[in-house]
Amino acid sequence: MAETAMAPHATAPIPEPVQDWREWLPENARSFRRTLLLRRDGARLHAGSRPDGADLDRIAHKIAFLPTSGVPERGAQMALAAGRFTVGSVLEEQADTGRGVGADSAAVPPIDHESAFEAGLALILDGLTCRIGALISLVTVHAASRSD
């Protein structure tokens, strides 16, 4: 059932070697979000499911893409947090009864789910970009110290 629910995302383009990961990763997360939102309990249905067959091949391709596009292997592993964030974000959105967060309190403004998703995704991308810069700097410093 989860495989059927994910069909629209499964047909989304896989990354090309020449693509910039900073463009591909957020679009992939948005595609994933749109697909989860197509079903009333899409995030719940997906949570805990295990990919296999063609889905597993697509995921392996996506993971392999990141290091070839300049993301160090450790950074590529951290990029998987975007998928988990997406599931959690959609899970909260789909659990919203329409009253919104803070509906009972004037002190807490209501949350626009799409804006909140985009803000969280931007934080993940900014953090990953920063972490990649730090990893590259560390490797450069280490390499320079070894050549001295």
HELIX and SHEET records of a PDB file:
HELIX    1   1 ALA A    2  ALA A    5  1                                   4    
HELIX    2   2 ALA A    7  ALA A   10  1                                   4    
HELIX    3   3 TRP A   21  LEU A   37  1                                  17    
HELIX    4   4 GLY A   42  HIS A   46  1                                   5    
HELIX    5   5 GLY A   53  THR A   68  1                                  16    
HELIX    6   6 GLU A   73  ALA A   79  1                                   7    
HELIX    7   7 ALA A   81  ALA A   95  1                                  15    
HELIX    8   8 HIS A  113  SER A  147  1                                  35    
END                                                                             
